[in-house]
Amino acid sequence: MNTVDAIRTRRAVKVYDPTFPLSREEKDELLQLALFAPSAFNLQHVRLVEVSDPALRAQIREVGWNQAQMTDASMLVVVCAKLDSWSQNARRVWEGAPAEVQDYMAGAIDAYYRDKPQVQRDETMRSCGLMAQTLMLAARAKGLESCPMDGFDFDAVARLIELPENHVIGLMVAIGRGTVEPKPRVGKLPFDEVVIRDRF
Ligand SMILES: Cc1cc2nc3c(=O)[nH]c(=O)nc-3n(C[C@H](O)[C@H](O)[C@H](O)COP(=O)(O)O)c2cc1C
């Protein structure tokens, strides 16, 4: 499937075939594709928690509005991010670049993030969104369906997945074989309302 078709046909699908398996290799291929998503300063803030333990999936569903996707989809990914990537990985992610580039990036990253908790958090959310969409489009390109989700108790899921300090959860993504045709798209706002030419 080409990219345009993947974009056009991706829908938030809620009903999955619980017997449809994805192999470890197939899941890892999707995760590898997702990791091509861009990140500010190449900091790669995102950490992807692929939840395959059925008991853990059931516990997540209990704190996730009882959404069936959380247990029934072939794959469930909690898209998390590391808040302190800017201080921990600034040099690491530019290894291999010329020394002057490494020095420039280290300074620029520090200036951009230091003492700015809102920026630090905003960056993780931007990265999680881009990663999630890349993952969903990769899945769609392979004929699979997906559903992004933030309908869950974030603190409870953080406890269940043992989210480390200095990490946040952005959202979850379920992937699998849908069993119900998605309802027609509704309520799309007019193009001219959401696309602004030059200035608001
Ligand atoms: C951040 C985010 C959170 C969402 N949370 C949920 C959710 O918890 N459960 C769900 O069924 N759909 C969820 N959705 C899916 C939206 O309802 C869906 O994308 C929207 O209605 C548009 O439908 P479409 O994606 O099929 O075009 C979420 C979407 C986004 C982007």
The ligand as a Gaussian input file, in Angstrom:
#p B3LYP/6-31G(d) Opt

LIG

0 1
 C       -4.683000      11.182000      21.444000
 C       -5.833000      10.326000      21.009000
 C       -6.504000       9.567000      21.950000
 C       -7.548000       8.721000      21.570000
 N       -8.114000       7.921000      22.514000
 C       -8.988000       6.977000      22.120000
 C       -9.452000       6.006000      23.039000
 O       -9.078000       5.984000      24.207000
 N      -10.325000       5.071000      22.585000
 C      -10.744000       5.046000      21.293000
 O      -11.530000       4.162000      20.950000
 N      -10.328000       5.959000      20.382000
 C       -9.456000       6.910000      20.771000
 N       -8.953000       7.806000      19.853000
 C       -9.397000       7.723000      18.452000
 C      -10.269000       8.901000      18.034000
 O      -11.530000       8.795000      18.625000
 C      -10.331000       8.922000      16.502000
 O       -9.035000       9.090000      16.009000
 C      -11.216000      10.035000      15.967000
 O      -12.552000       9.836000      16.359000
 C      -11.163000      10.130000      14.443000
 O      -11.448000       8.885000      13.853000
 P      -10.436000       8.217000      12.819000
 O       -9.112000       8.094000      13.517000
 O      -11.036000       6.890000      12.491000
 O      -10.341000       9.126000      11.636000
 C       -7.946000       8.677000      20.220000
 C       -7.283000       9.465000      19.281000
 C       -6.232000      10.259000      19.667000
 C       -5.485000      11.044000      18.625000

